[in-house]
Amino acid sequence: MSKNKKIFIVSILSILILSCVFTNPSKNEYVNWSKEQMQSQSSNILEKGLVGFLGDKIISNTTTTKNYIIFSIYKTEMENEKLTTLGILKNFIPINKEKVENKVINKGAN
């Protein structure tokens, strides 16, 4: 491989990596996106209003973020669902949605 070709490839990869670093979405951007998704999927006006009013706080409190510099992984667990989302280049891609069973623990004497 010629020297010019190597320089070109390294330059393109560097630009791509820097683009990912500078466009890695924040948790606040994820919360706003998630709230918009919830509102658009709801057919109930009351539910849409509640999500609009309380959604930021609820989503923020139920979301954990792992920042990998060029992308982030967001995990939100609400009610009986756990949603895993990839955030990259200012976009969000849902990658896993699973049902979570609520386990009831009975405390007391047997």
N, C-alpha and C positions, 0 to 999 in steps of 0.2 A: 504494500500500500504506500502510495506517495505521501510525502510530508504535507503537501497541501490538502490532500484528502483527509489525513488524520486531524489537521487543524480545523478543517470544516466540520468534521464529525464531533470533535470536542466542543467546538463553538455552539453547534446546534444543541447538544446535550446540556451544556451550561445554560443556554437560554431557556430550555425547557424546564430545567430544575429551578432556576431563579423565578420563572413564571409561576411554578407551583408554590414556591416559598411565599411569594408576595401575594398570591391569590388564595392562600389557605384560609377558608372561612372561619370566623370566630364563633364562639358559643352563642353570642348574642344573635348573629346572623342565622345560626341554626334554629334558635328559639323562634325567631320571626318566621322562618320558612315553615317550621313544624306547625306553628299556629295557623298560618295560611292554609296548610294542607288539611288540618282538622276542620277549619271553617268551611272549606270547599267541599269536604266529604259529608258534612252534616246537612240534613234536610230539615232540621228542626230550628226554627227561628230563635227560640229560647236558648238552645244549646249553642248556636252561633254567637249569641250575645254573651253568654257566660265565657266561652272560649276567648272572645275578644276582650272581655274585661279581666278575667283571671288567668288566661292562657299563659302569658309570659312567666308569671311566678310559678305556676304549676309545672310547666315544661322545664323551666330552669332548675327547679328543685328535684325533679325526677330524672335528670339527665347527667350522665358522666361523660367526660371528654378525654380522649387520649390524643395528644397532639404529636404527630410524627414529622413535624416540620414541613414536609411537602404535601401532606394530607392529614386529615383528622378523622377519628372514628367517634361517633356519638352513639351512646346507648341510653335509650329512654324507656323506663318501665312505669307504665300507668295502668291502673286497674288490673286487668289480667292479660296484658299484652306487653311484650318486650320488643322494641324496634331498634335495629342496628342500622346506622346510616353512615355512608362514606361521604366526607366533605372534601372536595378537590376542585381547584380552578373556579372558586366561587359558586360551585354547583353542589347539590346534594343528591346522592343516589342511595335509596333504600336497598340494603343488601340482605336483610333478614328480618322477618317478622314472625314471632312465635307466641303461642298462648302460654301463660304462666298460671299454674294451678295454685290457688290460695289454700294453704295448708292450715287447718284449724288445730291448735294445740290446746288440749284440755289440761288445765292445771288443777291439782287437788288430790285429795286422798282417794285411793282405790280400795 
